[in-house]
Structures are given as C-alpha cells and as structure tokens.
C-alpha cells in the first residue's frame, strides 16, 4: 500500500486524517507521537477501547465523535466512519481516528486508509502498542523464553473453529511449538480449547487470560488449558481480554515486583 503525500492531494483539500493507535487502554500507554498528533486534532473519532481519558486534554472546540462498535451492536458502520473522516478532512480539518491497540492489528485501519486515499485525503498512520504483547507483559506472562517457546502466534478467535469462514489452521498452530495469543476469543474459547487439545496440545498445558489489561480493573486468571474456560467463567472475566496458551512448556509465573494491579490465580502451575 502506498502512503499519500501532500503532492498526491488536490490543492482544494487542506485537511488530513491521522490514524492513531492508542495502545491497550491506559492513557499513558499511547506513544509520544500518538499523543502529539491527538493534540493537533480538530475532530476525533474514537473507538470504545481507545484511551478515552485523553479526550479531557483536548480543547473544548474539538469535535468528538463516538464510533464505538460494541460486539453485536455496531453504532456506526465502517463506511459511515470513512465518510465522516473524508467529510471533515474535505472541510479542511485535521481528523484523528483514535483506536485501541494498533490500527493495523485486528482493526480496519487498512480499509480506512484506502478509503481516504481514494478520496485524495492525505493519511498518516501512527502505530500503537497492541494488547497482544502488552497484556501478557503486564500480567507477567512471557511470550518467549530461553527454555520455552522461541516465538508466538497472534490469532483472532472470534469465529468457531468449525465455522466455514474460519481461515485459521488450528491443527498447525497446535504443532507449531509457539505460544498462542488469542484476541477476541472469549465467546468461542471452549471450542478453541477443545480443538487445540484434540490436535495435540496437552490438556494440562499452561494458559492464562488477561482481562482489561493496563486498566485499574485488570484481572488475570491462570489455569491448565482444559480448565481455563471454567476458571474464566468462575472469575467473571469478560471482554476485552487476551488469552495466552503455552503449547510446549509451563508458563513462567513471574510478576513485576512493583506491580500494583490485582492478580487472581485460578491455579498455580509448576
């Protein structure tokens, strides 16, 4: 995908669009560049998982549009969001599309960039810290280690493994020897766990679920793979949540010594 420059845009277009990855949720985990760009906005279009506390720093004249897409109940379609960005930019305004995580990780940042480019709008993308790596780090769950997994794989778990639309090869992931990071997988987790075990991941493999990572309400449950769905239900964990599965050896149970985040251990694995 080719980025746009000022030279690519009609002289009549004085506005621009900036896609900003806001990080995993906490206000202070946005990047310095992301915060800088946010403070230049005339219009901010937000997602529900963006660091919304930062909006209080904006000038009262900044237009704030809530484009929150709650699971099962989208308030704005992606076409409507793109239309809003283009409309405001064509009016000569700086539009910041503030997203949670990173704009290109299980988001529709690429489509939004393409829509703006097609309309001749200059676009900048500011990367963000994705919860795929932030949540495990904040919970003391290493994604790689010298004696454990030499890599990790990030997948979306929003579809049932048997859904014809699911393009994930769960069997290959079970054999990969990498840690698995599953985003948006809470609803389908029992089916995913069943598939992983059927495909060879030990039923007692170490697993963890981190809910509301980086926020004051962050909670963590650790359990064996087979027990994880029940442990999550018993603890009352809900989205947004990140699930980590170790396919080779037990996850280290390290915690940051200065962590002030409450952590719940459903079961200690050794």
N, C-alpha and C positions, 0 to 999 in steps of 0.2 A: 504494500500500500504506500503510495507516495504522499508525503506531507505537503501542505499548502504553504505558500509564502505570500507576502503582500503583493508580489508581482503577479500571482495567479488570480488575483481577485479584481473584480470590476472596480474602477475608481469610485463608483457610486456607493460601494459597500465600505463603511467606515467602522463597522462593528466587528466583533470576533467572538469565537466560542473557545472556552478552555475547559477541558475535561480534567477534573482534579480527583485523584484517588485520596480519600480521606483517612485511610487506614482502618484498623479493626474496630474502632468505635470510640476510644478515649480521645478527648480533644487534643491532648499533647502528643499523639502518635501520628498526626499529619506531618508531612515533610515540611521543611522550611520553605521550599519553593511553592508547595501547595498552599500554605498559609499566605504567602506573599501574593499569589495570584488571586486567592479568595478575597483579599482586602482591596483588590482593584475592581471588583465586580460592580456593575450597575444592576445586574439581575443574577439571582442564584436559584437554580433549580435543584432541589435536594432529593435524596433518597432517604428511606427510613433508617438505614444503617449507617448513614453518614454521621460525622461528629457534629451533631446539631447544636451543641453548646457554643460552638464558634460563631454561630449566627448572631449572638448577642454583641459581638465585637463590631458588627457592620454598622455603617451609617444608617440612620432611620429611613433615609430616602431610597435605600436599596430594595428593589422588588424581590420578595422571596416567594417562590412557587414550590409547593409541596407536591412532588410527583411520586410519593410513597406507593410502592407496589406491595401490598400485603398479600401473602400467599393465598391464592383462591379468590382474592378480591382486588384486582388491579384498579387503581383510581385513574390512571392515565395510561393510554396505550403508548407503545414506543413511537408510533407515527405521530401521536399528539405531542409527545415530548420533543421530537425532532422539529415539528412545526413551530413549537414555542421558541426553541433555540434560534431557528432560522428567522422567524418573525422579529424577534428582539434584536438580533445581530443586523438584519437589514435596516433596522431603525437607527443603526449607528451605536448600539450599546455593546458593552463587554458582558458576555454571558458566561457564568461559571456553572458548569454542571458538576455538582458536588456529589460524589458517590462514596459508598463504603468500600473499603479494601482497595483494590487496584482496578482501574477502568477496563482492563483487558483480561481480567481473570473472572470467568463466570459472570460477566456483566455484558451489556450490549454496547460497550464503548465503540467497538469497531463499526457497528451499524450506524451509530450516531455520527461518527467521523465521516463515514461515507455519505450520509445524508447532507451534512454541512458542505462537504467538498462538491457534491453535485449542485448545490445552490450557490457555489462560488464564495463560500464563507471561509475565512482563514481559521484553522483549528490548531490548537496546541493540546498535547496530552501530557499531564503530569502524573508520573507513576505514584502508586501508593503502596503501603505495607499491607500485603494480603493476610487475611486471617489464617490461611493455610499454613503459614510459617509463624505468624505472631501468636496464635492461640497455643500451639504446643510449647513455644518458648516461654510464654507467660505462666504456663502450668508446670514447667519443669520437665517436660516430656521431650527428650531429644529425638530429632528425626533421623539423624545419622550418628554413628559412634564407631570408634576404632575396633570394637569387638562385636558390634552388631551389624545393622543394615548399612550398606555403603551408598544408599540412595533412598529416595522416597518418590511416590507417585501420587499426584493430586487428581481426584476424580469427583464428578458430580454424582450424587446418589439420589437425585430427585425422581428417577424412574425405577420401577420394579425391575429386577434383573431379567425377568421373563417377558417384559414389555417388548414387542417387536421394534419399537422406536429406540430402545436402549442400544447404544453402539459400544458399550464397554465390554471388553473381553475379561470377565471376572476370573475365568479359569487361568488365563495368562497372568493376571495380577497375583493370583494365589501362588503361582510358581515363581514369581519374579524375585523373591528374596528381598524386596524393598519394603520399607514401611509404607502403609497406605494412609493417605489423608483424604477423608470423605467429607465433602461440603454438601449442604442441603440434603442430607440423607436421613434425617430423623424419622420421617414418616415410613420410609422403606427399610429402615435399619434391620428389623427382624429378618426380612427376606434376604438382605445383603449378607448378613451374618450366616444365615443358613447356606447360602450359595458358597461363601468362602470356605466354610467347614467342609461342605460336600466336595469342594475342589481341592482339598488338601491342607488348608491352614489348620493347625492343631486347635482343638476346641478350647484348650487352656492357654492359647496364645494371649499375651498381654494386650490390653486395649484400654483406651481412655476416651472420655467425652468431655470437652471443654465448652461450657455454655456462657454466653455473654462475655467473651474474652476481652480483657483490658478494662472492663467496666467495674464499678464497685460491687455489682451483684454477680461477678464471675464465680462460677462453681465448677468443680472438677470431680468426675467420678472415674475411678479406675476399677477394672474388673477383668476377669478372663473373657475371652471373646464370646463364648457361649452364654455367659451370664450378663453381658453388657446391656442388652435391651431391657431386661428386667431391672437391672440396677439403675438405669436411667429413669425408667418409669417410677421406681420406688423413690428416687430422689426428686422427682418432679422437674427434671430438666427439660427445657423447651428451646426452640429456635430463638436466636441464632446460635448454632452450635457446630463444633468441629469434632469429628471422630478420627482417632488415630488407631491403627491396628498394626502391631508388630508381627510380621509373618515368619520371622526367624527365631529371635530370642527375646527374653523378657525385657520389657522397657525398664530403663533405669528410673528409680523413684526419687531423683534429685529434686530439691526445691530451692529456689533462690533464698538465701538466708535473710535478706531484707524484705521479703515479700510480705505484704500486709493484706493480701487477698485471701478470703476464706476458701479453704480447700476441703472437699469431702472425699474421703477414701472409702469406696464401697467394699474394697477388698485389697489387702496388701499382697502383691505377687512377688515372689523371690526367684 
